[in-house]
Amino acid sequence: MSYEEEINKNIQENKKLPEKLEISVLRYFWQSNPLIGKTKDSIPRFLRNIDVLNNFSENELRILAKFLHLRKFQPGEVIFKQGDLGVGFYLLYSGYADIIVESNEEDENGRLDSKHILTLEKSDYFGELALLQEISIRNASAVSRQGCELLGLFKPDIEELINHHPVIAAKLLQSVSLIVANRLFSLTREVQELKYKLSALEKEQDAAD
């Protein structure tokens, strides 16, 4: 069972989610201070360096942090599987995670063939569609490579954030929507470039014939 399957099961059975981050106000602002060298790897500074959160004030980031869940994954541990019902958005706090797509074709050993798409590293984020769609099915698997730490935000957290801090929730959902828009734009551009290359190859082939 993947981590996200466990989370989804707890949500469906109305069980408690994993503990959220507990960082006091004083400690948060101390750790976010750029003049304090010893805290360069702190969660407050990490959040400040996430590009899609750059429109958040320091206090808004502090409040957002109270809704996040920190989880350490062992090497090879599955974060979510292709086909899982998505319930979380993740920030990669440390380590690496592989995104893998499985096909319906079997390899020579009778196992489903899989293809490594990319490796995510610190400060990358993924799983954002789960916060925007009522029913979001994962179209790829996410697996911890050599061990990693993730900060997760789940659908119930978003609902609580909307109820108690609607401005921060609106900013977050706007940022998540921007992620989706940028990735869609990149995909569209790649498709256009591929079509152009195919068209050029067809013309070369016709000329050769």
Phi and psi restraints in degrees (value plus and minus 20) as a CYANA .aco file:
   2 SER   PHI     -95.2   -55.2
   2 SER   PSI     144.9   184.9
   3 TYR   PHI     -78.6   -38.6
   3 TYR   PSI     -63.7   -23.7
   4 GLU   PHI     -89.1   -49.1
   4 GLU   PSI     -51.2   -11.2
   5 GLU   PHI     -82.7   -42.7
   5 GLU   PSI     -59.8   -19.8
   6 GLU   PHI     -83.8   -43.8
   6 GLU   PSI     -63.6   -23.6
   7 ILE   PHI     -82.6   -42.6
   7 ILE   PSI     -65.9   -25.9
   8 ASN   PHI     -82.3   -42.3
   8 ASN   PSI     -58.4   -18.4
   9 LYS   PHI     -82.9   -42.9
   9 LYS   PSI     -62.7   -22.7
  10 ASN   PHI     -83.4   -43.4
  10 ASN   PSI     -58.7   -18.7
  11 ILE   PHI     -84.0   -44.0
  11 ILE   PSI     -66.8   -26.8
  12 GLN   PHI     -83.5   -43.5
  12 GLN   PSI     -53.5   -13.5
  13 GLU   PHI    -115.1   -75.1
  13 GLU   PSI      -9.9    30.1
  14 ASN   PHI      36.1    76.1
  14 ASN   PSI      16.5    56.5
  15 LYS   PHI    -113.0   -73.0
  15 LYS   PSI     143.1   183.1
  16 LYS   PHI     -87.2   -47.2
  16 LYS   PSI     122.6   162.6
  17 LEU   PHI    -100.2   -60.2
  17 LEU   PSI     147.3   187.3
  18 PRO   PHI     -75.3   -35.3
  18 PRO   PSI     137.6   177.6
  19 GLU   PHI     -78.3   -38.3
  19 GLU   PSI     121.6   161.6
  20 LYS   PHI    -106.0   -66.0
  20 LYS   PSI     147.1   187.1
  21 LEU   PHI     -83.6   -43.6
  21 LEU   PSI     118.4   158.4
  22 GLU   PHI    -142.6  -102.6
  22 GLU   PSI      74.5   114.5
  23 ILE   PHI    -141.6  -101.6
  23 ILE   PSI      99.5   139.5
  24 SER   PHI     -84.7   -44.7
  24 SER   PSI     140.9   180.9
  25 VAL   PHI     -79.0   -39.0
  25 VAL   PSI     -68.1   -28.1
  26 LEU   PHI     -82.6   -42.6
  26 LEU   PSI     -64.6   -24.6
  27 ARG   PHI     -85.8   -45.8
  27 ARG   PSI     -60.0   -20.0
  28 TYR   PHI     -80.0   -40.0
  28 TYR   PSI     -70.1   -30.1
  29 PHE   PHI     -91.8   -51.8
  29 PHE   PSI     -47.7    -7.7
  30 TRP   PHI     -86.3   -46.3
  30 TRP   PSI     -65.5   -25.5
  31 GLN   PHI     -92.5   -52.5
  31 GLN   PSI     -41.6    -1.6
  32 SER   PHI    -106.3   -66.3
  32 SER   PSI     -28.1    11.9
  33 ASN   PHI     -89.1   -49.1
  33 ASN   PSI      98.4   138.4
  34 PRO   PHI     -86.7   -46.7
  34 PRO   PSI     -33.9     6.1
  35 LEU   PHI    -105.4   -65.4
  35 LEU   PSI     -28.5    11.5
  36 ILE   PHI    -116.5   -76.5
  36 ILE   PSI      76.9   116.9
  37 GLY   PHI     -84.6   -44.6
  37 GLY   PSI     -49.9    -9.9
  38 LYS   PHI     -89.0   -49.0
  38 LYS   PSI     -35.1     4.9
  39 THR   PHI    -129.5   -89.5
  39 THR   PSI       7.4    47.4
  40 LYS   PHI     -82.7   -42.7
  40 LYS   PSI     -43.3    -3.3
  41 ASP   PHI    -123.4   -83.4
  41 ASP   PSI      -0.7    39.3
  42 SER   PHI     -93.0   -53.0
  42 SER   PSI     137.5   177.5
  43 ILE   PHI     -81.4   -41.4
  43 ILE   PSI     -63.2   -23.2
  44 PRO   PHI     -75.4   -35.4
  44 PRO   PSI     -63.9   -23.9
  45 ARG   PHI     -91.4   -51.4
  45 ARG   PSI     -54.7   -14.7
  46 PHE   PHI     -79.4   -39.4
  46 PHE   PSI     -68.6   -28.6
  47 LEU   PHI     -82.6   -42.6
  47 LEU   PSI     -57.2   -17.2
  48 ARG   PHI     -84.0   -44.0
  48 ARG   PSI     -46.0    -6.0
  49 ASN   PHI    -112.8   -72.8
  49 ASN   PSI     -17.7    22.3
  50 ILE   PHI    -101.0   -61.0
  50 ILE   PSI      98.9   138.9
  51 ASP   PHI     -81.4   -41.4
  51 ASP   PSI     -55.9   -15.9
  52 VAL   PHI     -96.0   -56.0
  52 VAL   PSI     -23.9    16.1
  53 LEU   PHI    -128.7   -88.7
  53 LEU   PSI      -6.5    33.5
  54 ASN   PHI     -92.1   -52.1
  54 ASN   PSI     -29.3    10.7
  55 ASN   PHI    -112.7   -72.7
  55 ASN   PSI     -14.8    25.2
  56 PHE   PHI    -111.1   -71.1
  56 PHE   PSI     119.8   159.8
  57 SER   PHI     -94.6   -54.6
  57 SER   PSI     148.1   188.1
  58 GLU   PHI     -81.9   -41.9
  58 GLU   PSI     -58.5   -18.5
  59 ASN   PHI     -90.8   -50.8
  59 ASN   PSI     -55.3   -15.3
  60 GLU   PHI     -86.3   -46.3
  60 GLU   PSI     -57.9   -17.9
  61 LEU   PHI     -84.8   -44.8
  61 LEU   PSI     -58.2   -18.2
  62 ARG   PHI     -81.7   -41.7
  62 ARG   PSI     -62.8   -22.8
  63 ILE   PHI     -88.0   -48.0
  63 ILE   PSI     -62.2   -22.2
  64 LEU   PHI     -79.7   -39.7
  64 LEU   PSI     -59.8   -19.8
  65 ALA   PHI     -79.1   -39.1
  65 ALA   PSI     -49.1    -9.1
  66 LYS   PHI     -88.3   -48.3
  66 LYS   PSI     -33.6     6.4
  67 PHE   PHI    -124.2   -84.2
  67 PHE   PSI     -17.6    22.4
  68 LEU   PHI    -113.9   -73.9
  68 LEU   PSI     132.3   172.3
  69 HIS   PHI    -139.0   -99.0
  69 HIS   PSI     106.7   146.7
  70 LEU   PHI    -116.5   -76.5
  70 LEU   PSI     109.2   149.2
  71 ARG   PHI    -158.1  -118.1
  71 ARG   PSI     110.7   150.7
  72 LYS   PHI    -116.6   -76.6
  72 LYS   PSI     111.7   151.7
  73 PHE   PHI    -132.1   -92.1
  73 PHE   PSI     121.5   161.5
  74 GLN   PHI    -100.5   -60.5
  74 GLN   PSI     138.7   178.7
  75 PRO   PHI     -75.3   -35.3
  75 PRO   PSI     109.9   149.9
  76 GLY   PHI      62.7   102.7
  76 GLY   PSI     -23.1    16.9
  77 GLU   PHI     -91.5   -51.5
  77 GLU   PSI     118.4   158.4
  78 VAL   PHI    -106.6   -66.6
  78 VAL   PSI     103.1   143.1
  79 ILE   PHI     -99.8   -59.8
  79 ILE   PSI     -72.9   -32.9
  80 PHE   PHI    -170.6  -130.6
  80 PHE   PSI     136.8   176.8
  81 LYS   PHI    -127.6   -87.6
  81 LYS   PSI     130.3   170.3
  82 GLN   PHI     -76.3   -36.3
  82 GLN   PSI     108.4   148.4
  83 GLY   PHI      77.8   117.8
  83 GLY   PSI     -33.3     6.7
  84 ASP   PHI     -85.8   -45.8
  84 ASP   PSI     133.4   173.4
  85 LEU   PHI     -99.1   -59.1
  85 LEU   PSI      97.2   137.2
  86 GLY   PHI     -94.2   -54.2
  86 GLY   PSI     113.7   153.7
  87 VAL   PHI    -153.5  -113.5
  87 VAL   PSI     -21.0    19.0
  88 GLY   PHI    -159.5  -119.5
  88 GLY   PSI     136.6   176.6
  89 PHE   PHI    -137.8   -97.8
  89 PHE   PSI     114.4   154.4
  90 TYR   PHI    -146.0  -106.0
  90 TYR   PSI     120.8   160.8
  91 LEU   PHI    -133.2   -93.2
  91 LEU   PSI     109.9   149.9
  92 LEU   PHI    -104.7   -64.7
  92 LEU   PSI      83.9   123.9
  93 TYR   PHI     -99.3   -59.3
  93 TYR   PSI     -54.3   -14.3
  94 SER   PHI    -179.5  -139.5
  94 SER   PSI     138.3   178.3
  95 GLY   PHI      62.4   102.4
  95 GLY   PSI    -177.7  -137.7
  96 TYR   PHI    -156.5  -116.5
  96 TYR   PSI     131.0   171.0
  97 ALA   PHI    -156.7  -116.7
  97 ALA   PSI     116.1   156.1
  98 ASP   PHI    -116.3   -76.3
  98 ASP   PSI     118.4   158.4
  99 ILE   PHI    -123.2   -83.2
  99 ILE   PSI     103.8   143.8
 100 ILE   PHI    -149.0  -109.0
 100 ILE   PSI     115.7   155.7
 101 VAL   PHI    -131.3   -91.3
 101 VAL   PSI     109.3   149.3
 102 GLU   PHI    -121.6   -81.6
 102 GLU   PSI     117.6   157.6
 103 SER   PHI    -116.5   -76.5
 103 SER   PSI     153.4   193.4
 104 ASN   PHI    -106.9   -66.9
 104 ASN   PSI     -21.3    18.7
 105 GLU   PHI    -110.1   -70.1
 105 GLU   PSI     125.8   165.8
 106 GLU   PHI    -117.0   -77.0
 106 GLU   PSI     127.4   167.4
 107 ASP   PHI    -103.7   -63.7
 107 ASP   PSI    -192.2  -152.2
 108 GLU   PHI     -86.7   -46.7
 108 GLU   PSI     -36.4     3.6
 109 ASN   PHI    -117.5   -77.5
 109 ASN   PSI     -13.7    26.3
 110 GLY   PHI      63.3   103.3
 110 GLY   PSI     -10.9    29.1
 111 ARG   PHI    -118.7   -78.7
 111 ARG   PSI     131.8   171.8
 112 LEU   PHI     -83.0   -43.0
 112 LEU   PSI     113.5   153.5
 113 ASP   PHI     -92.5   -52.5
 113 ASP   PSI     122.2   162.2
 114 SER   PHI    -152.0  -112.0
 114 SER   PSI     132.8   172.8
 115 LYS   PHI    -150.6  -110.6
 115 LYS   PSI     106.9   146.9
 116 HIS   PHI     -94.4   -54.4
 116 HIS   PSI     103.0   143.0
 117 ILE   PHI    -112.4   -72.4
 117 ILE   PSI     -72.6   -32.6
 118 LEU   PHI    -182.6  -142.6
 118 LEU   PSI     144.2   184.2
 119 THR   PHI    -133.7   -93.7
 119 THR   PSI     107.2   147.2
 120 LEU   PHI    -113.3   -73.3
 120 LEU   PSI     130.0   170.0
 121 GLU   PHI    -152.5  -112.5
 121 GLU   PSI    -197.7  -157.7
 122 LYS   PHI     -68.9   -28.9
 122 LYS   PSI     115.7   155.7
 123 SER   PHI      61.4   101.4
 123 SER   PSI     -24.2    15.8
 124 ASP   PHI     -96.8   -56.8
 124 ASP   PSI     142.1   182.1
 125 TYR   PHI    -160.6  -120.6
 125 TYR   PSI     134.2   174.2
 126 PHE   PHI    -181.0  -141.0
 126 PHE   PSI     144.7   184.7
 127 GLY   PHI      66.9   106.9
 127 GLY   PSI      -8.1    31.9
 128 GLU   PHI     -82.7   -42.7
 128 GLU   PSI     -48.5    -8.5
 129 LEU   PHI     -81.6   -41.6
 129 LEU   PSI     -45.6    -5.6
 130 ALA   PHI     -82.3   -42.3
 130 ALA   PSI     -46.2    -6.2
 131 LEU   PHI    -105.0   -65.0
 131 LEU   PSI     -36.1     3.9
 132 LEU   PHI    -123.4   -83.4
 132 LEU   PSI     -48.2    -8.2
 133 GLN   PHI    -123.2   -83.2
 133 GLN   PSI     120.9   160.9
 134 GLU   PHI     -84.2   -44.2
 134 GLU   PSI     -62.4   -22.4
 135 ILE   PHI    -145.3  -105.3
 135 ILE   PSI      89.8   129.8
 136 SER   PHI    -138.8   -98.8
 136 SER   PSI      96.0   136.0
 137 ILE   PHI    -118.9   -78.9
 137 ILE   PSI     107.4   147.4
 138 ARG   PHI     -84.9   -44.9
 138 ARG   PSI     108.7   148.7
 139 ASN   PHI    -116.6   -76.6
 139 ASN   PSI     -12.6    27.4
 140 ALA   PHI    -177.9  -137.9
 140 ALA   PSI     147.3   187.3
 141 SER   PHI    -121.8   -81.8
 141 SER   PSI     129.7   169.7
 142 ALA   PHI    -140.7  -100.7
 142 ALA   PSI     105.3   145.3
 143 VAL   PHI    -151.0  -111.0
 143 VAL   PSI     114.7   154.7
 144 SER   PHI     -84.9   -44.9
 144 SER   PSI     110.3   150.3
 145 ARG   PHI    -102.5   -62.5
 145 ARG   PSI     -92.7   -52.7
 146 GLN   PHI    -132.5   -92.5
 146 GLN   PSI       0.7    40.7
 147 GLY   PHI      81.7   121.7
 147 GLY   PSI     117.4   157.4
 148 CYS   PHI    -174.6  -134.6
 148 CYS   PSI     145.7   185.7
 149 GLU   PHI    -142.4  -102.4
 149 GLU   PSI     113.5   153.5
 150 LEU   PHI    -142.1  -102.1
 150 LEU   PSI     124.3   164.3
 151 LEU   PHI    -121.5   -81.5
 151 LEU   PSI      98.5   138.5
 152 GLY   PHI    -131.6   -91.6
 152 GLY   PSI     125.7   165.7
 153 LEU   PHI    -149.2  -109.2
 153 LEU   PSI     103.7   143.7
 154 PHE   PHI    -130.1   -90.1
 154 PHE   PSI     146.6   186.6
 155 LYS   PHI     -73.9   -33.9
 155 LYS   PSI     -64.8   -24.8
 156 PRO   PHI     -81.1   -41.1
 156 PRO   PSI     -51.7   -11.7
 157 ASP   PHI     -85.4   -45.4
 157 ASP   PSI     -60.9   -20.9
 158 ILE   PHI     -83.0   -43.0
 158 ILE   PSI     -63.2   -23.2
 159 GLU   PHI     -81.5   -41.5
 159 GLU   PSI     -61.6   -21.6
 160 GLU   PHI     -86.8   -46.8
 160 GLU   PSI     -59.2   -19.2
 161 LEU   PHI     -83.7   -43.7
 161 LEU   PSI     -61.0   -21.0
 162 ILE   PHI     -82.0   -42.0
 162 ILE   PSI     -62.0   -22.0
 163 ASN   PHI     -89.2   -49.2
 163 ASN   PSI     -57.0   -17.0
 164 HIS   PHI    -123.4   -83.4
 164 HIS   PSI     -47.9    -7.9
 165 HIS   PHI    -160.5  -120.5
 165 HIS   PSI      49.9    89.9
 166 PRO   PHI     -80.7   -40.7
 166 PRO   PSI     -53.3   -13.3
 167 VAL   PHI     -86.5   -46.5
 167 VAL   PSI     -64.0   -24.0
 168 ILE   PHI     -86.4   -46.4
 168 ILE   PSI     -60.1   -20.1
 169 ALA   PHI     -81.6   -41.6
 169 ALA   PSI     -62.3   -22.3
 170 ALA   PHI     -83.7   -43.7
 170 ALA   PSI     -61.5   -21.5
 171 LYS   PHI     -82.6   -42.6
 171 LYS   PSI     -62.5   -22.5
 172 LEU   PHI     -84.9   -44.9
 172 LEU   PSI     -66.6   -26.6
 173 LEU   PHI     -85.6   -45.6
 173 LEU   PSI     -53.3   -13.3
 174 GLN   PHI     -84.5   -44.5
 174 GLN   PSI     -62.5   -22.5
 175 SER   PHI     -84.9   -44.9
 175 SER   PSI     -61.9   -21.9
 176 VAL   PHI     -84.7   -44.7
 176 VAL   PSI     -60.8   -20.8
 177 SER   PHI     -82.6   -42.6
 177 SER   PSI     -55.7   -15.7
 178 LEU   PHI     -85.7   -45.7
 178 LEU   PSI     -57.8   -17.8
 179 ILE   PHI     -78.7   -38.7
 179 ILE   PSI     -68.8   -28.8
 180 VAL   PHI     -81.7   -41.7
 180 VAL   PSI     -64.1   -24.1
 181 ALA   PHI     -82.1   -42.1
 181 ALA   PSI     -63.6   -23.6
 182 ASN   PHI     -85.3   -45.3
 182 ASN   PSI     -59.3   -19.3
 183 ARG   PHI     -90.8   -50.8
 183 ARG   PSI     -55.2   -15.2
 184 LEU   PHI     -86.2   -46.2
 184 LEU   PSI     -59.9   -19.9
 185 PHE   PHI     -82.4   -42.4
 185 PHE   PSI     -64.7   -24.7
 186 SER   PHI     -82.6   -42.6
 186 SER   PSI     -61.4   -21.4
 187 LEU   PHI     -85.3   -45.3
 187 LEU   PSI     -62.7   -22.7
 188 THR   PHI     -81.3   -41.3
 188 THR   PSI     -61.1   -21.1
 189 ARG   PHI     -85.3   -45.3
 189 ARG   PSI     -60.6   -20.6
 190 GLU   PHI     -83.7   -43.7
 190 GLU   PSI     -59.5   -19.5
 191 VAL   PHI     -85.2   -45.2
 191 VAL   PSI     -61.5   -21.5
 192 GLN   PHI     -83.3   -43.3
 192 GLN   PSI     -62.4   -22.4
 193 GLU   PHI     -84.7   -44.7
 193 GLU   PSI     -58.4   -18.4
 194 LEU   PHI     -85.4   -45.4
 194 LEU   PSI     -61.6   -21.6
 195 LYS   PHI     -82.4   -42.4
 195 LYS   PSI     -60.3   -20.3
 196 TYR   PHI     -82.8   -42.8
 196 TYR   PSI     -64.2   -24.2
 197 LYS   PHI     -85.1   -45.1
 197 LYS   PSI     -60.8   -20.8
 198 LEU   PHI     -84.1   -44.1
 198 LEU   PSI     -60.3   -20.3
 199 SER   PHI     -83.9   -43.9
 199 SER   PSI     -60.7   -20.7
 200 ALA   PHI     -85.6   -45.6
 200 ALA   PSI     -59.5   -19.5
 201 LEU   PHI     -85.6   -45.6
 201 LEU   PSI     -59.4   -19.4
 202 GLU   PHI     -83.4   -43.4
 202 GLU   PSI     -60.3   -20.3
 203 LYS   PHI     -85.9   -45.9
 203 LYS   PSI     -59.2   -19.2
 204 GLU   PHI     -85.1   -45.1
 204 GLU   PSI     -58.8   -18.8
 205 GLN   PHI     -85.6   -45.6
 205 GLN   PSI     -62.8   -22.8
 206 ASP   PHI     -83.2   -43.2
 206 ASP   PSI     -59.7   -19.7
 207 ALA   PHI     -86.1   -46.1
 207 ALA   PSI     -56.9   -16.9
 208 ALA   PHI     -89.4   -49.4
 208 ALA   PSI     -52.8   -12.8
